[in-house]
Amino acid sequence: MLAVMLSALSASALGQPAPEEPVAQRPVREAPGEFQFVRLAYSANQYSRGGWGRRQMWQTDWPDAEHHFARGVDRLTRVEVAESGRILTPLDEEIYDYPWIYAVEVGNWYLNDQEAARIRDYLLRGGFLMVDDFHGTWEWSAFVSSMERVFPDRPIVDIPETDEVFHVHYDLDQRIQIPSRMYTYSGVTWEKGGYTPHWRGIYDDDGRMMVAINFNMDIGDAWEHADWPDYPENMTALAYRFGINYLIYAMTH
């Protein structure tokens, strides 16, 4: 098991901009360290509305979200972090080299049978998938349609308050809806009828969480805009804490 030494910082530090050249701390590694952010590239389902401009939906918040999150992990833990992230598809063999994978806008994804089988094998071998930034009943149904190919026999459940994933580093007893950057213009935290945030998961036979499902919230946007002075500090701080807890859990379970 990976030995991880963690250091504590105040919540307010999470809302500060990440300096381009960190002062009095370990440099973020260019080469892979103990942790490298991996983003999952997927095909869109037939109902996907497509991304902004030429982007695909899986590219949402790229590369700023991973850049800021990597800086946050470097500041808030003793995990050795690679500065640059990676993009992998479900069928890339390298997927097995990484304990933690992030997928965004999964209300727009489509996993065929082969891709679903690979994701299932990855997760059952000890991998961890964090999904984020999808909202409302339609996107939930689209997400579940592919996830049921991955695990047709495993339920999606609400994560219990006592689950170790909420306490492995930070005690995450606070539950607020983490919104997109549009909150700074509109003051509205929800999108597409997704009024209530949900923290859900899928577990293996030994009770290990394999998939962390952040529904009706946008944690990636909170990472990406951590240095925006008008994005609420308490929301971006909580987003970092959820991401770090998921990461530490993935690396130690």
Summary of the structure (lengths in Angstrom):
residues: 253
radius of gyration: 17.0
end to end distance: 8.0
largest distance: 49.5
contacts: 788
relative contact order: 0.18
helix: 35%
strand: 16%
